[in-house]
């Protein structure tokens, strides 16, 4: 039991720190995932959606801190009970998502590691077992260092998390795990390799054979059955290859300009996924950057999921020298964790990406 507790302590502590830090690196992204959980059709808790960002910050900091507390043996009972309650909640959540197919990615490791709903549930069950070992063997958890050193480490972990979280909120994630990171080529990210695995489907064919309903399952071929065909149900049993970027389009008036714009040698994009929630004070700086970029020969566009009424209002009010194109809101949220944010591209390759607080850092060559 002593060795099991020792292993569980190290494994759970390190995993909580890693998982928490990955989400702390991108609390805005985790808040989007919480909004998905809070939405109607999942947990149906829409009143919590306005507080998603605050909840995400608290959860990820708490997760990292619990991992540190466990490793150093600080406030043992509080730590173990907190871990147990947290993992019970997440185990329920991942089972609910998996069983009812509500959320396809739990966001447990942000964009760094993608897990299917059942993989997430399995991971939480394993953690639950390990935390139960810690609970029943807590007498074997001996503190490291003396009380004063433990307090300094504990307080230091909280302060560091708060400082780091505040930084990424007001700028951008320090580590970008998304397919739209600097240096990524959007066109390349949308391509399918020639040897890419294709999805496998299962077909359930229904026939009326001699007055009885008969179902024959195949992988696509039409069965040789003596009977009247009723219908067929299709089920995907194995996913095919999905490119890192699979939902990126730039449209205007129903026309797709993606290919044309991705060929621009010098392109500056202003991303504002939702004009109603945008930081309007930033548009004065954006106008100056856009004017400078146009002088330097850049093609300048905006991308938003808002309707023309909103985009035209912002263009007119802040005298923006460019037009907005329509792009899916989820895609825009993935591209840059800033509303608005600015990118520069060279022939589809992202060369710069900045938060609205860092617009002055943008280099227009």
NUBAFI-791369 format. One record per residue (C-alpha): x, y, z; residue in three letters; residue number from 1. Coordinates in steps of 0.25 Angstrom, whole numbers, plus 5000, padded with zeros to 4 digits. Layout:
REM NUBAFI-791369
+------+------+------+------+------+
|   xx |   yy |   zz | resn | resi |
+------+------+------+------+------+
|    X |    Y |    Z |  ALA |  NUM |
...
+------+------+------+------+------+
REM end
This chain:
REM NUBAFI-791369
+------+------+------+------+------+
|   xx |   yy |   zz | resn | resi |
+------+------+------+------+------+
| 5000 | 5000 | 5000 |  UNK |    1 |
| 5011 | 5009 | 5003 |  UNK |    2 |
| 5017 | 5008 | 4989 |  UNK |    3 |
| 5004 | 5009 | 4983 |  UNK |    4 |
| 5001 | 5022 | 4990 |  UNK |    5 |
| 5015 | 5027 | 4986 |  UNK |    6 |
| 5013 | 5024 | 4971 |  UNK |    7 |
| 4999 | 5030 | 4972 |  UNK |    8 |
| 5004 | 5042 | 4978 |  UNK |    9 |
| 5014 | 5045 | 4968 |  UNK |   10 |
| 5006 | 5041 | 4956 |  UNK |   11 |
| 4993 | 5049 | 4960 |  UNK |   12 |
| 5001 | 5061 | 4965 |  UNK |   13 |
| 5009 | 5062 | 4952 |  UNK |   14 |
| 4997 | 5059 | 4943 |  UNK |   15 |
| 4989 | 5070 | 4950 |  UNK |   16 |
| 5000 | 5080 | 4948 |  UNK |   17 |
| 5002 | 5077 | 4934 |  UNK |   18 |
| 4987 | 5077 | 4930 |  UNK |   19 |
| 4985 | 5090 | 4938 |  UNK |   20 |
| 4997 | 5097 | 4932 |  UNK |   21 |
| 4993 | 5094 | 4918 |  UNK |   22 |
| 4979 | 5100 | 4921 |  UNK |   23 |
| 4985 | 5111 | 4929 |  UNK |   24 |
| 4993 | 5114 | 4916 |  UNK |   25 |
| 4980 | 5116 | 4909 |  UNK |   26 |
| 4969 | 5120 | 4919 |  UNK |   27 |
| 4961 | 5126 | 4908 |  UNK |   28 |
| 4961 | 5114 | 4900 |  UNK |   29 |
| 4956 | 5106 | 4912 |  UNK |   30 |
| 4945 | 5116 | 4915 |  UNK |   31 |
| 4940 | 5113 | 4901 |  UNK |   32 |
| 4939 | 5098 | 4904 |  UNK |   33 |
| 4932 | 5101 | 4917 |  UNK |   34 |
| 4922 | 5109 | 4909 |  UNK |   35 |
| 4920 | 5097 | 4901 |  UNK |   36 |
| 4917 | 5089 | 4913 |  UNK |   37 |
| 4908 | 5100 | 4919 |  UNK |   38 |
| 4900 | 5101 | 4906 |  UNK |   39 |
| 4886 | 5096 | 4904 |  UNK |   40 |
| 4886 | 5081 | 4899 |  UNK |   41 |
| 4898 | 5078 | 4908 |  UNK |   42 |
| 4897 | 5082 | 4923 |  UNK |   43 |
| 4886 | 5093 | 4920 |  UNK |   44 |
| 4892 | 5103 | 4929 |  UNK |   45 |
| 4892 | 5115 | 4921 |  UNK |   46 |
| 4892 | 5125 | 4933 |  UNK |   47 |
| 4907 | 5120 | 4935 |  UNK |   48 |
| 4912 | 5124 | 4921 |  UNK |   49 |
| 4915 | 5139 | 4925 |  UNK |   50 |
| 4924 | 5133 | 4936 |  UNK |   51 |
| 4931 | 5123 | 4927 |  UNK |   52 |
| 4944 | 5130 | 4927 |  UNK |   53 |
| 4944 | 5133 | 4942 |  UNK |   54 |
| 4941 | 5119 | 4945 |  UNK |   55 |
| 4952 | 5114 | 4935 |  UNK |   56 |
| 4963 | 5122 | 4942 |  UNK |   57 |
| 4959 | 5117 | 4956 |  UNK |   58 |
| 4958 | 5103 | 4951 |  UNK |   59 |
| 4971 | 5102 | 4944 |  UNK |   60 |
| 4979 | 5110 | 4955 |  UNK |   61 |
| 4972 | 5101 | 4966 |  UNK |   62 |
| 4976 | 5088 | 4957 |  UNK |   63 |
| 4991 | 5093 | 4957 |  UNK |   64 |
| 4991 | 5096 | 4971 |  UNK |   65 |
| 4985 | 5083 | 4976 |  UNK |   66 |
| 4996 | 5076 | 4968 |  UNK |   67 |
| 5007 | 5084 | 4975 |  UNK |   68 |
| 5000 | 5082 | 4989 |  UNK |   69 |
| 5000 | 5067 | 4987 |  UNK |   70 |
| 5014 | 5066 | 4983 |  UNK |   71 |
| 5019 | 5074 | 4995 |  UNK |   72 |
| 5009 | 5068 | 5005 |  UNK |   73 |
| 5003 | 5081 | 5008 |  UNK |   74 |
| 4989 | 5081 | 5015 |  UNK |   75 |
| 4988 | 5067 | 5012 |  UNK |   76 |
| 4973 | 5065 | 5016 |  UNK |   77 |
| 4968 | 5077 | 5008 |  UNK |   78 |
| 4976 | 5073 | 4996 |  UNK |   79 |
| 4971 | 5059 | 4995 |  UNK |   80 |
| 4957 | 5063 | 4998 |  UNK |   81 |
| 4958 | 5073 | 4987 |  UNK |   82 |
| 4964 | 5064 | 4977 |  UNK |   83 |
| 4953 | 5053 | 4980 |  UNK |   84 |
| 4942 | 5063 | 4978 |  UNK |   85 |
| 4948 | 5069 | 4966 |  UNK |   86 |
| 4950 | 5055 | 4959 |  UNK |   87 |
| 4937 | 5050 | 4963 |  UNK |   88 |
| 4930 | 5062 | 4956 |  UNK |   89 |
| 4939 | 5061 | 4943 |  UNK |   90 |
| 4937 | 5046 | 4943 |  UNK |   91 |
| 4922 | 5048 | 4943 |  UNK |   92 |
| 4924 | 5059 | 4932 |  UNK |   93 |
| 4932 | 5051 | 4923 |  UNK |   94 |
| 4923 | 5039 | 4924 |  UNK |   95 |
| 4911 | 5048 | 4921 |  UNK |   96 |
| 4918 | 5054 | 4909 |  UNK |   97 |
| 4922 | 5040 | 4904 |  UNK |   98 |
| 4909 | 5032 | 4906 |  UNK |   99 |
| 4900 | 5043 | 4900 |  UNK |  100 |
| 4911 | 5048 | 4890 |  UNK |  101 |
| 4909 | 5062 | 4894 |  UNK |  102 |
| 4923 | 5068 | 4894 |  UNK |  103 |
| 4934 | 5061 | 4885 |  UNK |  104 |
| 4946 | 5067 | 4892 |  UNK |  105 |
| 4946 | 5069 | 4907 |  UNK |  106 |
| 4957 | 5079 | 4906 |  UNK |  107 |
| 4965 | 5072 | 4918 |  UNK |  108 |
| 4978 | 5075 | 4911 |  UNK |  109 |
| 4974 | 5087 | 4903 |  UNK |  110 |
| 4978 | 5087 | 4889 |  UNK |  111 |
| 4991 | 5079 | 4892 |  UNK |  112 |
| 4985 | 5065 | 4893 |  UNK |  113 |
| 4972 | 5062 | 4887 |  UNK |  114 |
| 4964 | 5051 | 4894 |  UNK |  115 |
| 4951 | 5044 | 4889 |  UNK |  116 |
| 4939 | 5045 | 4899 |  UNK |  117 |
| 4942 | 5030 | 4903 |  UNK |  118 |
| 4957 | 5032 | 4905 |  UNK |  119 |
| 4954 | 5044 | 4914 |  UNK |  120 |
| 4945 | 5036 | 4922 |  UNK |  121 |
| 4955 | 5024 | 4923 |  UNK |  122 |
| 4966 | 5034 | 4927 |  UNK |  123 |
| 4957 | 5039 | 4938 |  UNK |  124 |
| 4953 | 5025 | 4943 |  UNK |  125 |
| 4968 | 5022 | 4945 |  UNK |  126 |
| 4970 | 5035 | 4952 |  UNK |  127 |
| 4958 | 5032 | 4961 |  UNK |  128 |
| 4965 | 5019 | 4965 |  UNK |  129 |
| 4978 | 5025 | 4968 |  UNK |  130 |
| 4972 | 5036 | 4976 |  UNK |  131 |
| 4964 | 5026 | 4984 |  UNK |  132 |
| 4977 | 5019 | 4987 |  UNK |  133 |
| 4982 | 5032 | 4992 |  UNK |  134 |
| 4969 | 5034 | 5001 |  UNK |  135 |
| 4970 | 5021 | 5007 |  UNK |  136 |
| 4985 | 5021 | 5009 |  UNK |  137 |
| 4987 | 5036 | 5013 |  UNK |  138 |
| 4994 | 5032 | 5025 |  UNK |  139 |
| 5006 | 5028 | 5016 |  UNK |  140 |
| 5006 | 5042 | 5010 |  UNK |  141 |
| 5018 | 5049 | 5018 |  UNK |  142 |
| 5021 | 5064 | 5015 |  UNK |  143 |
| 5033 | 5068 | 5008 |  UNK |  144 |
| 5042 | 5079 | 5014 |  UNK |  145 |
| 5038 | 5087 | 5027 |  UNK |  146 |
| 5025 | 5095 | 5029 |  UNK |  147 |
| 5031 | 5108 | 5026 |  UNK |  148 |
| 5037 | 5103 | 5012 |  UNK |  149 |
| 5024 | 5096 | 5009 |  UNK |  150 |
| 5016 | 5109 | 5011 |  UNK |  151 |
| 5026 | 5117 | 5002 |  UNK |  152 |
| 5025 | 5107 | 4991 |  UNK |  153 |
| 5009 | 5106 | 4992 |  UNK |  154 |
| 5008 | 5121 | 4992 |  UNK |  155 |
| 5018 | 5123 | 4981 |  UNK |  156 |
| 5010 | 5113 | 4972 |  UNK |  157 |
| 4998 | 5121 | 4974 |  UNK |  158 |
| 5005 | 5134 | 4971 |  UNK |  159 |
| 5012 | 5129 | 4959 |  UNK |  160 |
| 4999 | 5123 | 4953 |  UNK |  161 |
| 4992 | 5136 | 4955 |  UNK |  162 |
| 5003 | 5144 | 4949 |  UNK |  163 |
| 5004 | 5135 | 4937 |  UNK |  164 |
| 4989 | 5134 | 4935 |  UNK |  165 |
| 4988 | 5149 | 4935 |  UNK |  166 |
| 4999 | 5150 | 4925 |  UNK |  167 |
| 4992 | 5140 | 4915 |  UNK |  168 |
| 4979 | 5147 | 4917 |  UNK |  169 |
| 4984 | 5161 | 4913 |  UNK |  170 |
| 4993 | 5155 | 4902 |  UNK |  171 |
| 4993 | 5142 | 4895 |  UNK |  172 |
| 4996 | 5127 | 4900 |  UNK |  173 |
| 5011 | 5126 | 4901 |  UNK |  174 |
| 5011 | 5112 | 4895 |  UNK |  175 |
| 5001 | 5111 | 4883 |  UNK |  176 |
| 4997 | 5097 | 4881 |  UNK |  177 |
| 4986 | 5100 | 4870 |  UNK |  178 |
| 4988 | 5098 | 4855 |  UNK |  179 |
| 4988 | 5113 | 4853 |  UNK |  180 |
| 5001 | 5116 | 4860 |  UNK |  181 |
| 5012 | 5125 | 4855 |  UNK |  182 |
| 5019 | 5118 | 4844 |  UNK |  183 |
| 5007 | 5109 | 4840 |  UNK |  184 |
| 5002 | 5109 | 4825 |  UNK |  185 |
| 4987 | 5109 | 4825 |  UNK |  186 |
| 4987 | 5103 | 4811 |  UNK |  187 |
| 4996 | 5091 | 4815 |  UNK |  188 |
| 4987 | 5089 | 4828 |  UNK |  189 |
| 4975 | 5087 | 4819 |  UNK |  190 |
| 4981 | 5076 | 4810 |  UNK |  191 |
| 4978 | 5061 | 4810 |  UNK |  192 |
| 4990 | 5052 | 4809 |  UNK |  193 |
| 4989 | 5042 | 4797 |  UNK |  194 |
| 4990 | 5031 | 4807 |  UNK |  195 |
| 4981 | 5037 | 4817 |  UNK |  196 |
| 4971 | 5026 | 4824 |  UNK |  197 |
| 4957 | 5028 | 4819 |  UNK |  198 |
| 4945 | 5026 | 4829 |  UNK |  199 |
| 4939 | 5013 | 4830 |  UNK |  200 |
| 4924 | 5012 | 4830 |  UNK |  201 |
| 4914 | 5001 | 4835 |  UNK |  202 |
| 4901 | 4999 | 4827 |  UNK |  203 |
| 4889 | 4993 | 4833 |  UNK |  204 |
| 4880 | 4989 | 4822 |  UNK |  205 |
| 4865 | 4986 | 4825 |  UNK |  206 |
| 4857 | 4976 | 4816 |  UNK |  207 |
| 4843 | 4971 | 4817 |  UNK |  208 |
| 4845 | 4956 | 4815 |  UNK |  209 |
| 4833 | 4947 | 4815 |  UNK |  210 |
| 4825 | 4956 | 4824 |  UNK |  211 |
| 4837 | 4958 | 4834 |  UNK |  212 |
| 4846 | 4970 | 4835 |  UNK |  213 |
| 4861 | 4965 | 4833 |  UNK |  214 |
| 4873 | 4973 | 4835 |  UNK |  215 |
| 4886 | 4970 | 4829 |  UNK |  216 |
| 4899 | 4978 | 4832 |  UNK |  217 |
| 4910 | 4981 | 4822 |  UNK |  218 |
| 4921 | 4990 | 4820 |  UNK |  219 |
| 4915 | 4997 | 4808 |  UNK |  220 |
| 4912 | 4986 | 4798 |  UNK |  221 |
| 4897 | 4983 | 4795 |  UNK |  222 |
| 4893 | 4970 | 4801 |  UNK |  223 |
| 4887 | 4959 | 4792 |  UNK |  224 |
| 4874 | 4957 | 4799 |  UNK |  225 |
| 4861 | 4951 | 4794 |  UNK |  226 |
| 4851 | 4962 | 4799 |  UNK |  227 |
| 4846 | 4976 | 4798 |  UNK |  228 |
| 4856 | 4987 | 4802 |  UNK |  229 |
| 4851 | 4996 | 4813 |  UNK |  230 |
| 4862 | 5005 | 4816 |  UNK |  231 |
| 4877 | 5006 | 4821 |  UNK |  232 |
| 4883 | 5012 | 4833 |  UNK |  233 |
| 4898 | 5017 | 4832 |  UNK |  234 |
| 4907 | 5017 | 4844 |  UNK |  235 |
| 4922 | 5022 | 4844 |  UNK |  236 |
| 4930 | 5011 | 4852 |  UNK |  237 |
| 4944 | 5017 | 4849 |  UNK |  238 |
| 4947 | 5031 | 4846 |  UNK |  239 |
| 4956 | 5035 | 4834 |  UNK |  240 |
| 4967 | 5045 | 4834 |  UNK |  241 |
| 4963 | 5059 | 4837 |  UNK |  242 |
| 4973 | 5070 | 4834 |  UNK |  243 |
| 4977 | 5080 | 4845 |  UNK |  244 |
| 4970 | 5091 | 4838 |  UNK |  245 |
| 4956 | 5086 | 4832 |  UNK |  246 |
| 4946 | 5097 | 4834 |  UNK |  247 |
| 4954 | 5109 | 4829 |  UNK |  248 |
| 4946 | 5118 | 4819 |  UNK |  249 |
| 4946 | 5133 | 4815 |  UNK |  250 |
| 4933 | 5137 | 4809 |  UNK |  251 |
| 4926 | 5149 | 4805 |  UNK |  252 |
| 4912 | 5150 | 4798 |  UNK |  253 |
| 4912 | 5135 | 4797 |  UNK |  254 |
| 4925 | 5134 | 4790 |  UNK |  255 |
| 4937 | 5127 | 4795 |  UNK |  256 |
| 4950 | 5135 | 4794 |  UNK |  257 |
| 4959 | 5126 | 4802 |  UNK |  258 |
| 4968 | 5121 | 4791 |  UNK |  259 |
| 4970 | 5135 | 4785 |  UNK |  260 |
| 4973 | 5141 | 4798 |  UNK |  261 |
| 4982 | 5130 | 4802 |  UNK |  262 |
| 4991 | 5133 | 4790 |  UNK |  263 |
| 4993 | 5148 | 4794 |  UNK |  264 |
| 5008 | 5150 | 4796 |  UNK |  265 |
| 5005 | 5161 | 4807 |  UNK |  266 |
| 4992 | 5159 | 4815 |  UNK |  267 |
| 4987 | 5166 | 4828 |  UNK |  268 |
| 4975 | 5160 | 4835 |  UNK |  269 |
| 4967 | 5166 | 4846 |  UNK |  270 |
| 4959 | 5155 | 4853 |  UNK |  271 |
| 4947 | 5159 | 4861 |  UNK |  272 |
| 4939 | 5147 | 4864 |  UNK |  273 |
| 4927 | 5154 | 4870 |  UNK |  274 |
| 4926 | 5169 | 4868 |  UNK |  275 |
| 4916 | 5170 | 4880 |  UNK |  276 |
| 4927 | 5165 | 4890 |  UNK |  277 |
| 4939 | 5172 | 4883 |  UNK |  278 |
| 4948 | 5182 | 4890 |  UNK |  279 |
| 4945 | 5195 | 4883 |  UNK |  280 |
| 4956 | 5203 | 4888 |  UNK |  281 |
| 4965 | 5194 | 4880 |  UNK |  282 |
| 4960 | 5199 | 4867 |  UNK |  283 |
| 4967 | 5212 | 4867 |  UNK |  284 |
| 4980 | 5205 | 4867 |  UNK |  285 |
| 4975 | 5195 | 4857 |  UNK |  286 |
| 4972 | 5206 | 4847 |  UNK |  287 |
| 4986 | 5212 | 4848 |  UNK |  288 |
| 4992 | 5198 | 4846 |  UNK |  289 |
| 4983 | 5196 | 4834 |  UNK |  290 |
| 4986 | 5209 | 4828 |  UNK |  291 |
| 5001 | 5206 | 4829 |  UNK |  292 |
| 4999 | 5192 | 4823 |  UNK |  293 |
| 4992 | 5198 | 4811 |  UNK |  294 |
| 5003 | 5208 | 4809 |  UNK |  295 |
| 5013 | 5196 | 4809 |  UNK |  296 |
| 5005 | 5188 | 4799 |  UNK |  297 |
| 4997 | 5179 | 4808 |  UNK |  298 |
| 4984 | 5173 | 4805 |  UNK |  299 |
| 4976 | 5176 | 4817 |  UNK |  300 |
| 4963 | 5169 | 4821 |  UNK |  301 |
| 4954 | 5166 | 4833 |  UNK |  302 |
| 4948 | 5153 | 4837 |  UNK |  303 |
| 4936 | 5152 | 4846 |  UNK |  304 |
| 4924 | 5143 | 4849 |  UNK |  305 |
| 4915 | 5155 | 4851 |  UNK |  306 |
| 4905 | 5160 | 4841 |  UNK |  307 |
| 4907 | 5172 | 4831 |  UNK |  308 |
| 4899 | 5181 | 4840 |  UNK |  309 |
| 4910 | 5179 | 4851 |  UNK |  310 |
| 4922 | 5180 | 4842 |  UNK |  311 |
| 4917 | 5192 | 4835 |  UNK |  312 |
| 4914 | 5199 | 4848 |  UNK |  313 |
| 4928 | 5197 | 4853 |  UNK |  314 |
| 4935 | 5200 | 4839 |  UNK |  315 |
| 4927 | 5213 | 4839 |  UNK |  316 |
| 4929 | 5217 | 4853 |  UNK |  317 |
| 4944 | 5215 | 4853 |  UNK |  318 |
| 4947 | 5218 | 4839 |  UNK |  319 |
| 4953 | 5205 | 4836 |  UNK |  320 |
| 4959 | 5204 | 4822 |  UNK |  321 |
| 4956 | 5190 | 4819 |  UNK |  322 |
| 4944 | 5180 | 4817 |  UNK |  323 |
| 4939 | 5169 | 4826 |  UNK |  324 |
| 4938 | 5154 | 4821 |  UNK |  325 |
| 4930 | 5144 | 4828 |  UNK |  326 |
| 4936 | 5132 | 4835 |  UNK |  327 |
| 4931 | 5122 | 4845 |  UNK |  328 |
| 4931 | 5127 | 4859 |  UNK |  329 |
| 4938 | 5114 | 4865 |  UNK |  330 |
| 4949 | 5115 | 4854 |  UNK |  331 |
| 4951 | 5130 | 4858 |  UNK |  332 |
| 4952 | 5127 | 4872 |  UNK |  333 |
| 4962 | 5116 | 4869 |  UNK |  334 |
| 4971 | 5125 | 4860 |  UNK |  335 |
| 4974 | 5135 | 4871 |  UNK |  336 |
| 4969 | 5137 | 4885 |  UNK |  337 |
| 4967 | 5151 | 4884 |  UNK |  338 |
| 4954 | 5159 | 4880 |  UNK |  339 |
| 4959 | 5166 | 4872 |  UNK |  340 |
| 4973 | 5160 | 4868 |  UNK |  341 |
| 4982 | 5163 | 4856 |  UNK |  342 |
| 4990 | 5153 | 4847 |  UNK |  343 |
| 4999 | 5155 | 4836 |  UNK |  344 |
| 5001 | 5144 | 4825 |  UNK |  345 |
| 5010 | 5142 | 4813 |  UNK |  346 |
| 5004 | 5132 | 4803 |  UNK |  347 |
| 4996 | 5126 | 4813 |  UNK |  348 |
| 5007 | 5124 | 4824 |  UNK |  349 |
| 5004 | 5131 | 4837 |  UNK |  350 |
| 5016 | 5141 | 4840 |  UNK |  351 |
| 5011 | 5149 | 4852 |  UNK |  352 |
| 4999 | 5148 | 4861 |  UNK |  353 |
| 4996 | 5158 | 4872 |  UNK |  354 |
| 4986 | 5161 | 4883 |  UNK |  355 |
| 4979 | 5175 | 4882 |  UNK |  356 |
| 4988 | 5179 | 4894 |  UNK |  357 |
| 5000 | 5177 | 4885 |  UNK |  358 |
| 4996 | 5183 | 4872 |  UNK |  359 |
| 5008 | 5193 | 4873 |  UNK |  360 |
| 5017 | 5181 | 4873 |  UNK |  361 |
| 5012 | 5177 | 4859 |  UNK |  362 |
| 5023 | 5179 | 4849 |  UNK |  363 |
| 5019 | 5184 | 4835 |  UNK |  364 |
| 5030 | 5182 | 4825 |  UNK |  365 |
+------+------+------+------+------+
REM end
